[in-house]
Amino acid sequence: MSLHPGTNKQAEASREKLKPYHLTAVWLTMARPAAAATFVFLPSLLLLSLALLCNASQGEVAAVAACRAADLVVRQRATGRVVEGKPEYAVEVANRCRCAQSRVVLRCYGLSSVESVDPRAIRPVDDERCVLRGGRPIRRGAPPVRFTYAWMTPFDFPLVSSQVHC
């Protein structure tokens, strides 16, 4: 019992008013770190998911981006031999990309030669293009594809296309 009439009722009413606020404040205080973590975690999770989805759906694009035309290196030199009055050239094609490349097609304009060219190394596909190794993969670090031919002038053998395997 209180000495002042109505004091207990006022105190109880004040406590009742503070009680929900107090609980709310405690809940907000406890929820803020979790909410902050959620706000950081969800966007990170979303970005990671998008990256994985893009990588899975565009793996071929990523693989192509992993290799450039300059990664297939064509080296050519005169051997010093002369075949039917034409100089002989030795060609090496190496893959410097971290990914294997197959179906390598080079521009060769029919690969004219007065000596036979090893068809396992290179063979014409049409009047303009040739395929290396019958389309089989060329891996980084593997021995280069080698062949010789004899003609009046050397060919450039620029890359037309390849299929990248990462």
TIVO-2410 file (N, C-alpha, C; in nm, 3 decimals):
# residues 166
REC num residu      c1      c2      c3 atome chaine
REC   1      M   0.082  -0.117   0.000     N      A
REC   1      M   0.000   0.000   0.000    CA      A
REC   1      M   0.086   0.123   0.000     C      A
REC   2      S   0.037   0.225  -0.064     N      A
REC   2      S   0.110   0.349  -0.079    CA      A
REC   2      S   0.057   0.452   0.016     C      A
REC   3      L   0.144   0.540   0.059     N      A
REC   3      L   0.102   0.649   0.145    CA      A
REC   3      L   0.026   0.755   0.066     C      A
REC   4      H   0.056   0.765  -0.058     N      A
REC   4      H  -0.013   0.864  -0.142    CA      A
REC   4      H  -0.114   0.791  -0.228     C      A
REC   5      P  -0.239   0.830  -0.213     N      A
REC   5      P  -0.342   0.760  -0.288    CA      A
REC   5      P  -0.323   0.781  -0.439     C      A
REC   6      G  -0.337   0.673  -0.514     N      A
REC   6      G  -0.328   0.676  -0.660    CA      A
REC   6      G  -0.186   0.667  -0.715     C      A
REC   7      T  -0.087   0.670  -0.626     N      A
REC   7      T   0.051   0.668  -0.671    CA      A
REC   7      T   0.085   0.533  -0.733     C      A
REC   8      N   0.041   0.425  -0.674     N      A
REC   8      N   0.068   0.292  -0.728    CA      A
REC   8      N   0.006   0.273  -0.865     C      A
REC   9      K  -0.115   0.325  -0.882     N      A
REC   9      K  -0.182   0.311  -1.012    CA      A
REC   9      K  -0.105   0.389  -1.118     C      A
REC  10      Q  -0.055   0.506  -1.084     N      A
REC  10      Q   0.020   0.587  -1.180    CA      A
REC  10      Q   0.153   0.519  -1.214     C      A
REC  11      A   0.218   0.462  -1.114     N      A
REC  11      A   0.346   0.394  -1.138    CA      A
REC  11      A   0.325   0.272  -1.224     C      A
REC  12      E   0.218   0.199  -1.194     N      A
REC  12      E   0.189   0.080  -1.275    CA      A
REC  12      E   0.157   0.119  -1.419     C      A
REC  13      A   0.083   0.226  -1.436     N      A
REC  13      A   0.048   0.272  -1.571    CA      A
REC  13      A   0.174   0.316  -1.645     C      A
REC  14      S   0.265   0.383  -1.576     N      A
REC  14      S   0.391   0.426  -1.638    CA      A
REC  14      S   0.474   0.306  -1.680     C      A
REC  15      R   0.478   0.206  -1.591     N      A
REC  15      R   0.554   0.085  -1.624    CA      A
REC  15      R   0.493   0.011  -1.742     C      A
REC  16      E   0.359   0.009  -1.748     N      A
REC  16      E   0.293  -0.057  -1.859    CA      A
REC  16      E   0.324   0.014  -1.991     C      A
REC  17      K   0.328   0.148  -1.983     N      A
REC  17      K   0.361   0.223  -2.105    CA      A
REC  17      K   0.506   0.199  -2.146     C      A
REC  18      L   0.595   0.188  -2.053     N      A
REC  18      L   0.736   0.167  -2.083    CA      A
REC  18      L   0.766   0.024  -2.126     C      A
REC  19      K   0.689  -0.068  -2.077     N      A
REC  19      K   0.717  -0.208  -2.103    CA      A
REC  19      K   0.722  -0.240  -2.253     C      A
REC  20      P   0.619  -0.206  -2.332     N      A
REC  20      P   0.628  -0.238  -2.475    CA      A
REC  20      P   0.745  -0.165  -2.540     C      A
REC  21      Y   0.767  -0.039  -2.504     N      A
REC  21      Y   0.876   0.037  -2.562    CA      A
REC  21      Y   1.009  -0.027  -2.526     C      A
REC  22      H   1.022  -0.066  -2.401     N      A
REC  22      H   1.144  -0.128  -2.355    CA      A
REC  22      H   1.170  -0.258  -2.432     C      A
REC  23      L   1.069  -0.341  -2.450     N      A
REC  23      L   1.085  -0.466  -2.523    CA      A
REC  23      L   1.118  -0.438  -2.669     C      A
REC  24      T   1.052  -0.336  -2.723     N      A
REC  24      T   1.080  -0.301  -2.862    CA      A
REC  24      T   1.224  -0.255  -2.877     C      A
REC  25      A   1.269  -0.173  -2.784     N      A
REC  25      A   1.406  -0.124  -2.790    CA      A
REC  25      A   1.505  -0.239  -2.779     C      A
REC  26      V   1.477  -0.333  -2.691     N      A
REC  26      V   1.564  -0.448  -2.676    CA      A
REC  26      V   1.562  -0.531  -2.803     C      A
REC  27      W   1.444  -0.550  -2.862     N      A
REC  27      W   1.434  -0.628  -2.985    CA      A
REC  27      W   1.510  -0.559  -3.098     C      A
REC  28      L   1.495  -0.426  -3.112     N      A
REC  28      L   1.565  -0.353  -3.216    CA      A
REC  28      L   1.716  -0.360  -3.196     C      A
REC  29      T   1.759  -0.349  -3.071     N      A
REC  29      T   1.901  -0.356  -3.042    CA      A
REC  29      T   1.955  -0.493  -3.080     C      A
REC  30      M   1.880  -0.596  -3.048     N      A
REC  30      M   1.924  -0.730  -3.081    CA      A
REC  30      M   1.913  -0.755  -3.232     C      A
REC  31      A   1.815  -0.696  -3.297     N      A
REC  31      A   1.792  -0.722  -3.438    CA      A
REC  31      A   1.887  -0.644  -3.528     C      A
REC  32      R   1.937  -0.533  -3.483     N      A
REC  32      R   2.020  -0.449  -3.570    CA      A
REC  32      R   2.145  -0.521  -3.621     C      A
REC  33      P   2.223  -0.589  -3.536     N      A
REC  33      P   2.340  -0.658  -3.593    CA      A
REC  33      P   2.299  -0.763  -3.695     C      A
REC  34      A   2.193  -0.836  -3.667     N      A
REC  34      A   2.147  -0.938  -3.761    CA      A
REC  34      A   2.097  -0.872  -3.889     C      A
REC  35      A   2.025  -0.760  -3.875     N      A
REC  35      A   1.974  -0.690  -3.992    CA      A
REC  35      A   2.090  -0.636  -4.074     C      A
REC  36      A   2.189  -0.582  -4.008     N      A
REC  36      A   2.305  -0.530  -4.080    CA      A
REC  36      A   2.377  -0.643  -4.153     C      A
REC  37      A   2.390  -0.757  -4.085     N      A
REC  37      A   2.454  -0.871  -4.149    CA      A
REC  37      A   2.371  -0.919  -4.268     C      A
REC  38      T   2.238  -0.915  -4.254     N      A
REC  38      T   2.150  -0.955  -4.362    CA      A
REC  38      T   2.167  -0.860  -4.480     C      A
REC  39      F   2.176  -0.731  -4.454     N      A
REC  39      F   2.191  -0.635  -4.562    CA      A
REC  39      F   2.325  -0.650  -4.633     C      A
REC  40      V   2.425  -0.698  -4.566     N      A
REC  40      V   2.554  -0.722  -4.629    CA      A
REC  40      V   2.557  -0.859  -4.694     C      A
REC  41      F   2.499  -0.958  -4.626     N      A
REC  41      F   2.505  -1.096  -4.672    CA      A
REC  41      F   2.419  -1.119  -4.797     C      A
REC  42      L   2.297  -1.067  -4.799     N      A
REC  42      L   2.208  -1.093  -4.912    CA      A
REC  42      L   2.262  -1.038  -5.044     C      A
REC  43      P   2.309  -0.913  -5.050     N      A
REC  43      P   2.365  -0.868  -5.178    CA      A
REC  43      P   2.488  -0.949  -5.220     C      A
REC  44      S   2.570  -0.987  -5.123     N      A
REC  44      S   2.688  -1.068  -5.157    CA      A
REC  44      S   2.645  -1.203  -5.212     C      A
REC  45      L   2.546  -1.264  -5.149     N      A
REC  45      L   2.495  -1.392  -5.195    CA      A
REC  45      L   2.433  -1.378  -5.333     C      A
REC  46      L   2.361  -1.271  -5.356     N      A
REC  46      L   2.300  -1.246  -5.486    CA      A
REC  46      L   2.406  -1.229  -5.594     C      A
REC  47      L   2.511  -1.152  -5.567     N      A
REC  47      L   2.618  -1.133  -5.664    CA      A
REC  47      L   2.690  -1.263  -5.694     C      A
REC  48      L   2.716  -1.342  -5.590     N      A
REC  48      L   2.781  -1.470  -5.610    CA      A
REC  48      L   2.695  -1.562  -5.696     C      A
REC  49      S   2.565  -1.566  -5.668     N      A
REC  49      S   2.473  -1.649  -5.745    CA      A
REC  49      S   2.470  -1.607  -5.891     C      A
REC  50      L   2.465  -1.476  -5.914     N      A
REC  50      L   2.464  -1.426  -6.051    CA      A
REC  50      L   2.594  -1.461  -6.124     C      A
REC  51      A   2.705  -1.448  -6.054     N      A
REC  51      A   2.834  -1.481  -6.115    CA      A
REC  51      A   2.840  -1.628  -6.153     C      A
REC  52      L   2.795  -1.715  -6.064     N      A
REC  52      L   2.795  -1.859  -6.093    CA      A
REC  52      L   2.700  -1.892  -6.207     C      A
REC  53      L   2.584  -1.828  -6.207     N      A
REC  53      L   2.487  -1.851  -6.313    CA      A
REC  53      L   2.542  -1.805  -6.447     C      A
REC  54      C   2.602  -1.688  -6.450     N      A
REC  54      C   2.660  -1.637  -6.575    CA      A
REC  54      C   2.773  -1.727  -6.622     C      A
REC  55      N   2.856  -1.770  -6.528     N      A
REC  55      N   2.969  -1.855  -6.564    CA      A
REC  55      N   2.921  -1.988  -6.620     C      A
REC  56      A   2.817  -2.044  -6.559     N      A
REC  56      A   2.765  -2.172  -6.606    CA      A
REC  56      A   2.696  -2.158  -6.740     C      A
REC  57      S   2.620  -2.050  -6.759     N      A
REC  57      S   2.545  -2.036  -6.883    CA      A
REC  57      S   2.631  -1.981  -6.995     C      A
REC  58      Q   2.740  -1.912  -6.962     N      A
REC  58      Q   2.825  -1.855  -7.066    CA      A
REC  58      Q   2.966  -1.908  -7.055     C      A
REC  59      G   2.979  -2.034  -7.017     N      A
REC  59      G   3.111  -2.095  -7.002    CA      A
REC  59      G   3.191  -2.088  -7.130     C      A
REC  60      E   3.120  -2.102  -7.242     N      A
REC  60      E   3.190  -2.096  -7.370    CA      A
REC  60      E   3.246  -1.957  -7.393     C      A
REC  61      V   3.169  -1.853  -7.357     N      A
REC  61      V   3.217  -1.716  -7.373    CA      A
REC  61      V   3.338  -1.693  -7.284     C      A
REC  62      A   3.333  -1.743  -7.162     N      A
REC  62      A   3.446  -1.727  -7.071    CA      A
REC  62      A   3.568  -1.801  -7.126     C      A
REC  63      A   3.546  -1.918  -7.179     N      A
REC  63      A   3.657  -1.994  -7.236    CA      A
REC  63      A   3.719  -1.922  -7.353     C      A
REC  64      V   3.634  -1.867  -7.441     N      A
REC  64      V   3.686  -1.794  -7.555    CA      A
REC  64      V   3.767  -1.675  -7.507     C      A
REC  65      A   3.718  -1.606  -7.405     N      A
REC  65      A   3.790  -1.490  -7.353    CA      A
REC  65      A   3.924  -1.532  -7.292     C      A
REC  66      A   3.936  -1.659  -7.252     N      A
REC  66      A   4.059  -1.706  -7.191    CA      A
REC  66      A   4.170  -1.723  -7.294     C      A
REC  67      C   4.137  -1.737  -7.421     N      A
REC  67      C   4.237  -1.755  -7.525    CA      A
REC  67      C   4.221  -1.645  -7.630     C      A
REC  68      R   4.336  -1.601  -7.682     N      A
REC  68      R   4.336  -1.501  -7.790    CA      A
REC  68      R   4.400  -1.563  -7.913     C      A
REC  69      A   4.382  -1.497  -8.025     N      A
REC  69      A   4.442  -1.546  -8.149    CA      A
REC  69      A   4.594  -1.553  -8.135     C      A
REC  70      A   4.650  -1.459  -8.059     N      A
REC  70      A   4.796  -1.455  -8.040    CA      A
REC  70      A   4.848  -1.572  -7.957     C      A
REC  71      D   4.758  -1.648  -7.892     N      A
REC  71      D   4.801  -1.763  -7.813    CA      A
REC  71      D   4.839  -1.883  -7.900     C      A
REC  72      L   4.794  -1.885  -8.024     N      A
REC  72      L   4.840  -1.987  -8.118    CA      A
REC  72      L   4.954  -1.925  -8.198     C      A
REC  73      V   5.073  -1.968  -8.168     N      A
REC  73      V   5.194  -1.907  -8.225    CA      A
REC  73      V   5.242  -1.990  -8.344     C      A
REC  74      V   5.249  -1.923  -8.459     N      A
REC  74      V   5.298  -1.988  -8.581    CA      A
REC  74      V   5.440  -1.937  -8.607     C      A
REC  75      R   5.535  -2.029  -8.607     N      A
REC  75      R   5.675  -1.994  -8.638    CA      A
REC  75      R   5.711  -2.064  -8.768     C      A
REC  76      Q   5.782  -1.989  -8.851     N      A
REC  76      Q   5.818  -2.042  -8.981    CA      A
REC  76      Q   5.961  -2.000  -9.015     C      A
REC  77      R   6.035  -2.091  -9.076     N      A
REC  77      R   6.172  -2.057  -9.113    CA      A
REC  77      R   6.208  -2.135  -9.239     C      A
REC  78      A   6.298  -2.079  -9.315     N      A
REC  78      A   6.351  -2.149  -9.432    CA      A
REC  78      A   6.448  -2.255  -9.383     C      A
REC  79      T   6.435  -2.375  -9.436     N      A
REC  79      T   6.523  -2.484  -9.391    CA      A
REC  79      T   6.659  -2.481  -9.462     C      A
REC  80      G   6.666  -2.411  -9.575     N      A
REC  80      G   6.790  -2.410  -9.653    CA      A
REC  80      G   6.787  -2.512  -9.767     C      A
REC  81      R   6.691  -2.604  -9.761     N      A
REC  81      R   6.676  -2.703  -9.868    CA      A
REC  81      R   6.601  -2.641  -9.985     C      A
REC  82      V   6.627  -2.691 -10.102     N      A
REC  82      V   6.554  -2.649 -10.223    CA      A
REC  82      V   6.494  -2.775 -10.286     C      A
REC  83      V   6.364  -2.769 -10.310     N      A
REC  83      V   6.292  -2.883 -10.367    CA      A
REC  83      V   6.233  -2.836 -10.500     C      A
REC  84      E   6.278  -2.900 -10.610     N      A
REC  84      E   6.231  -2.863 -10.744    CA      A
REC  84      E   6.242  -2.712 -10.769     C      A
REC  85      G   6.351  -2.655 -10.724     N      A
REC  85      G   6.377  -2.514 -10.746    CA      A
REC  85      G   6.303  -2.420 -10.650     C      A
REC  86      K   6.232  -2.476 -10.554     N      A
REC  86      K   6.155  -2.394 -10.457    CA      A
REC  86      K   6.215  -2.411 -10.318     C      A
REC  87      P   6.225  -2.301 -10.242     N      A
REC  87      P   6.277  -2.314 -10.105    CA      A
REC  87      P   6.178  -2.390 -10.014     C      A
REC  88      E   6.235  -2.466  -9.922     N      A
REC  88      E   6.152  -2.540  -9.827    CA      A
REC  88      E   6.140  -2.459  -9.698     C      A
REC  89      Y   6.021  -2.464  -9.640     N      A
REC  89      Y   5.994  -2.394  -9.515    CA      A
REC  89      Y   5.946  -2.493  -9.409     C      A
REC  90      A   5.995  -2.475  -9.288     N      A
REC  90      A   5.951  -2.556  -9.174    CA      A
REC  90      A   5.858  -2.469  -9.089     C      A
REC  91      V   5.745  -2.525  -9.051     N      A
REC  91      V   5.643  -2.452  -8.974    CA      A
REC  91      V   5.619  -2.524  -8.843     C      A
REC  92      E   5.606  -2.447  -8.736     N      A
REC  92      E   5.568  -2.499  -8.604    CA      A
REC  92      E   5.451  -2.416  -8.553     C      A
REC  93      V   5.349  -2.484  -8.502     N      A
REC  93      V   5.234  -2.415  -8.443    CA      A
REC  93      V   5.221  -2.464  -8.299     C      A
REC  94      A   5.232  -2.371  -8.204     N      A
REC  94      A   5.224  -2.405  -8.062    CA      A
REC  94      A   5.108  -2.328  -7.997     C      A
REC  95      N   5.050  -2.389  -7.896     N      A
REC  95      N   4.941  -2.327  -7.821    CA      A
REC  95      N   4.997  -2.274  -7.689     C      A
REC  96      R   4.986  -2.144  -7.666     N      A
REC  96      R   5.034  -2.084  -7.541    CA      A
REC  96      R   4.920  -2.050  -7.446     C      A
REC  97      C   4.798  -2.082  -7.486     N      A
REC  97      C   4.682  -2.058  -7.399    CA      A
REC  97      C   4.678  -2.166  -7.292     C      A
REC  98      R   4.624  -2.132  -7.175     N      A
REC  98      R   4.613  -2.231  -7.067    CA      A
REC  98      R   4.511  -2.339  -7.101     C      A
REC  99      C   4.424  -2.310  -7.197     N      A
REC  99      C   4.320  -2.404  -7.239    CA      A
REC  99      C   4.362  -2.474  -7.368     C      A
REC 100      A   4.318  -2.598  -7.383     N      A
REC 100      A   4.343  -2.669  -7.508    CA      A
REC 100      A   4.257  -2.607  -7.618     C      A
REC 101      Q   4.305  -2.615  -7.741     N      A
REC 101      Q   4.229  -2.564  -7.856    CA      A
REC 101      Q   4.221  -2.673  -7.961     C      A
REC 102      S   4.099  -2.700  -8.005     N      A
REC 102      S   4.079  -2.799  -8.111    CA      A
REC 102      S   4.016  -2.731  -8.232     C      A
REC 103      R   3.999  -2.809  -8.338     N      A
REC 103      R   3.943  -2.757  -8.463    CA      A
REC 103      R   4.013  -2.627  -8.505     C      A
REC 104      V   4.144  -2.629  -8.495     N      A
REC 104      V   4.223  -2.511  -8.530    CA      A
REC 104      V   4.228  -2.500  -8.682     C      A
REC 105      V   4.175  -2.390  -8.732     N      A
REC 105      V   4.170  -2.365  -8.876    CA      A
REC 105      V   4.256  -2.244  -8.907     C      A
REC 106      L   4.349  -2.261  -9.002     N      A
REC 106      L   4.438  -2.154  -9.046    CA      A
REC 106      L   4.409  -2.119  -9.192     C      A
REC 107      R   4.435  -1.995  -9.228     N      A
REC 107      R   4.423  -1.956  -9.369    CA      A
REC 107      R   4.550  -2.003  -9.439     C      A
REC 108      C   4.535  -2.083  -9.545     N      A
REC 108      C   4.652  -2.139  -9.612    CA      A
REC 108      C   4.643  -2.135  -9.764     C      A
REC 109      Y   4.530  -2.088  -9.817     N      A
REC 109      Y   4.509  -2.077  -9.961    CA      A
REC 109      Y   4.546  -2.206 -10.036     C      A
REC 110      G   4.494  -2.317  -9.986     N      A
REC 110      G   4.513  -2.445 -10.052    CA      A
REC 110      G   4.644  -2.515 -10.022     C      A
REC 111      L   4.734  -2.447  -9.953     N      A
REC 111      L   4.864  -2.500  -9.915    CA      A
REC 111      L   4.936  -2.562 -10.035     C      A
REC 112      S   4.973  -2.477 -10.128     N      A
REC 112      S   5.048  -2.522 -10.246    CA      A
REC 112      S   5.188  -2.563 -10.203     C      A
REC 113      S   5.233  -2.675 -10.255     N      A
REC 113      S   5.367  -2.724 -10.224    CA      A
REC 113      S   5.411  -2.821 -10.333     C      A
REC 114      V   5.539  -2.815 -10.367     N      A
REC 114      V   5.593  -2.910 -10.465    CA      A
REC 114      V   5.640  -3.039 -10.397     C      A
REC 115      E   5.639  -3.041 -10.265     N      A
REC 115      E   5.668  -3.165 -10.191    CA      A
REC 115      E   5.543  -3.200 -10.111     C      A
REC 116      S   5.529  -3.328 -10.078     N      A
REC 116      S   5.410  -3.368 -10.003    CA      A
REC 116      S   5.416  -3.312  -9.861     C      A
REC 117      V   5.300  -3.273  -9.811     N      A
REC 117      V   5.287  -3.217  -9.676    CA      A
REC 117      V   5.216  -3.321  -9.591     C      A
REC 118      D   5.265  -3.341  -9.469     N      A
REC 118      D   5.208  -3.442  -9.379    CA      A
REC 118      D   5.062  -3.408  -9.347     C      A
REC 119      P   4.967  -3.487  -9.396     N      A
REC 119      P   4.825  -3.458  -9.372    CA      A
REC 119      P   4.782  -3.478  -9.227     C      A
REC 120      R   4.865  -3.548  -9.147     N      A
REC 120      R   4.832  -3.561  -9.005    CA      A
REC 120      R   4.859  -3.431  -8.932     C      A
REC 121      A   4.948  -3.348  -8.986     N      A
REC 121      A   4.980  -3.219  -8.925    CA      A
REC 121      A   4.885  -3.110  -8.975     C      A
REC 122      I   4.869  -3.102  -9.106     N      A
REC 122      I   4.785  -2.998  -9.166    CA      A
REC 122      I   4.728  -3.051  -9.298     C      A
REC 123      R   4.601  -3.019  -9.323     N      A
REC 123      R   4.542  -3.058  -9.451    CA      A
REC 123      R   4.441  -2.952  -9.494     C      A
REC 124      P   4.433  -2.927  -9.623     N      A
REC 124      P   4.337  -2.829  -9.673    CA      A
REC 124      P   4.193  -2.875  -9.651     C      A
REC 125      V   4.107  -2.780  -9.617     N      A
REC 125      V   3.964  -2.808  -9.602    CA      A
REC 125      V   3.891  -2.757  -9.726     C      A
REC 126      D   3.941  -2.647  -9.781     N      A
REC 126      D   3.889  -2.590  -9.906    CA      A
REC 126      D   4.002  -2.510  -9.971     C      A
REC 127      D   3.969  -2.426 -10.066     N      A
REC 127      D   4.072  -2.351 -10.139    CA      A
REC 127      D   4.141  -2.244 -10.055     C      A
REC 128      E   4.089  -2.217  -9.937     N      A
REC 128      E   4.142  -2.107  -9.856    CA      A
REC 128      E   4.190  -2.150  -9.718     C      A
REC 129      R   4.129  -2.252  -9.660     N      A
REC 129      R   4.155  -2.287  -9.520    CA      A
REC 129      R   4.212  -2.427  -9.505     C      A
REC 130      C   4.289  -2.444  -9.394     N      A
REC 130      C   4.347  -2.574  -9.358    CA      A
REC 130      C   4.316  -2.602  -9.211     C      A
REC 131      V   4.306  -2.730  -9.177     N      A
REC 131      V   4.284  -2.770  -9.038    CA      A
REC 131      V   4.411  -2.838  -8.986     C      A
REC 132      L   4.445  -2.807  -8.860     N      A
REC 132      L   4.563  -2.867  -8.796    CA      A
REC 132      L   4.525  -2.995  -8.724     C      A
REC 133      R   4.612  -3.094  -8.733     N      A
REC 133      R   4.598  -3.222  -8.660    CA      A
REC 133      R   4.461  -3.287  -8.678     C      A
REC 134      G   4.398  -3.265  -8.791     N      A
REC 134      G   4.267  -3.327  -8.814    CA      A
REC 134      G   4.161  -3.276  -8.719     C      A
REC 135      G   4.184  -3.161  -8.657     N      A
REC 135      G   4.087  -3.104  -8.563    CA      A
REC 135      G   4.108  -3.146  -8.418     C      A
REC 136      R   4.202  -3.238  -8.394     N      A
REC 136      R   4.227  -3.283  -8.256    CA      A
REC 136      R   4.286  -3.170  -8.171     C      A
REC 137      P   4.270  -3.176  -8.039     N      A
REC 137      P   4.316  -3.067  -7.952    CA      A
REC 137      P   4.468  -3.047  -7.954     C      A
REC 138      I   4.505  -2.922  -7.939     N      A
REC 138      I   4.646  -2.884  -7.922    CA      A
REC 138      I   4.654  -2.825  -7.781     C      A
REC 139      R   4.732  -2.888  -7.696     N      A
REC 139      R   4.741  -2.846  -7.556    CA      A
REC 139      R   4.866  -2.760  -7.533     C      A
REC 140      R   4.856  -2.678  -7.431     N      A
REC 140      R   4.972  -2.597  -7.391    CA      A
REC 140      R   5.081  -2.688  -7.339     C      A
REC 141      G   5.202  -2.662  -7.378     N      A
REC 141      G   5.315  -2.742  -7.331    CA      A
REC 141      G   5.339  -2.868  -7.413     C      A
REC 142      A   5.243  -2.905  -7.496     N      A
REC 142      A   5.261  -3.023  -7.581    CA      A
REC 142      A   5.358  -2.987  -7.694     C      A
REC 143      P   5.421  -3.086  -7.755     N      A
REC 143      P   5.508  -3.054  -7.869    CA      A
REC 143      P   5.428  -2.979  -7.976     C      A
REC 144      P   5.489  -2.880  -8.041     N      A
REC 144      P   5.415  -2.807  -8.145    CA      A
REC 144      P   5.383  -2.895  -8.265     C      A
REC 145      V   5.283  -2.854  -8.339     N      A
REC 145      V   5.249  -2.921  -8.464    CA      A
REC 145      V   5.355  -2.876  -8.566     C      A
REC 146      R   5.419  -2.973  -8.632     N      A
REC 146      R   5.528  -2.941  -8.725    CA      A
REC 146      R   5.498  -2.999  -8.864     C      A
REC 147      F   5.534  -2.922  -8.965     N      A
REC 147      F   5.526  -2.970  -9.103    CA      A
REC 147      F   5.618  -2.886  -9.191     C      A
REC 148      T   5.649  -2.938  -9.306     N      A
REC 148      T   5.732  -2.864  -9.403    CA      A
REC 148      T   5.657  -2.858  -9.536     C      A
REC 149      Y   5.688  -2.757  -9.612     N      A
REC 149      Y   5.635  -2.744  -9.748    CA      A
REC 149      Y   5.738  -2.668  -9.831     C      A
REC 150      A   5.728  -2.677  -9.961     N      A
REC 150      A   5.821  -2.607 -10.051    CA      A
REC 150      A   5.738  -2.529 -10.153     C      A
REC 151      W   5.762  -2.398 -10.156     N      A
REC 151      W   5.691  -2.311 -10.250    CA      A
REC 151      W   5.774  -2.186 -10.275     C      A
REC 152      M   5.734  -2.108 -10.372     N      A
REC 152      M   5.812  -1.988 -10.411    CA      A
REC 152      M   5.827  -1.889 -10.295     C      A
REC 153      T   5.719  -1.866 -10.222     N      A
REC 153      T   5.720  -1.772 -10.109    CA      A
REC 153      T   5.651  -1.838  -9.989     C      A
REC 154      P   5.684  -1.794  -9.870     N      A
REC 154      P   5.618  -1.853  -9.751    CA      A
REC 154      P   5.474  -1.805  -9.736     C      A
REC 155      F   5.393  -1.891  -9.677     N      A
REC 155      F   5.255  -1.855  -9.642    CA      A
REC 155      F   5.254  -1.793  -9.503     C      A
REC 156      D   5.151  -1.712  -9.474     N      A
REC 156      D   5.141  -1.649  -9.341    CA      A
REC 156      D   5.074  -1.740  -9.237     C      A
REC 157      F   4.977  -1.820  -9.276     N      A
REC 157      F   4.901  -1.907  -9.186    CA      A
REC 157      F   4.833  -1.833  -9.071     C      A
REC 158      P   4.755  -1.729  -9.096     N      A
REC 158      P   4.683  -1.663  -8.986    CA      A
REC 158      P   4.569  -1.752  -8.936     C      A
REC 159      L   4.538  -1.739  -8.808     N      A
REC 159      L   4.430  -1.816  -8.746    CA      A
REC 159      L   4.296  -1.769  -8.798     C      A
REC 160      V   4.213  -1.864  -8.839     N      A
REC 160      V   4.076  -1.836  -8.880    CA      A
REC 160      V   3.982  -1.862  -8.763     C      A
REC 161      S   3.997  -1.978  -8.701     N      A
REC 161      S   3.910  -2.014  -8.588    CA      A
REC 161      S   3.969  -2.130  -8.510     C      A
REC 162      S   3.918  -2.147  -8.388     N      A
REC 162      S   3.952  -2.263  -8.304    CA      A
REC 162      S   3.844  -2.279  -8.201     C      A
REC 163      Q   3.836  -2.398  -8.144     N      A
REC 163      Q   3.741  -2.423  -8.036    CA      A
REC 163      Q   3.821  -2.439  -7.908     C      A
REC 164      V   3.787  -2.358  -7.807     N      A
REC 164      V   3.863  -2.354  -7.682    CA      A
REC 164      V   3.798  -2.449  -7.580     C      A
REC 165      H   3.883  -2.523  -7.509     N      A
REC 165      H   3.836  -2.619  -7.406    CA      A
REC 165      H   3.906  -2.588  -7.273     C      A
REC 166      C   3.833  -2.523  -7.182     N      A
REC 166      C   3.892  -2.493  -7.049    CA      A
REC 166      C   3.837  -2.587  -6.944     C      A
***
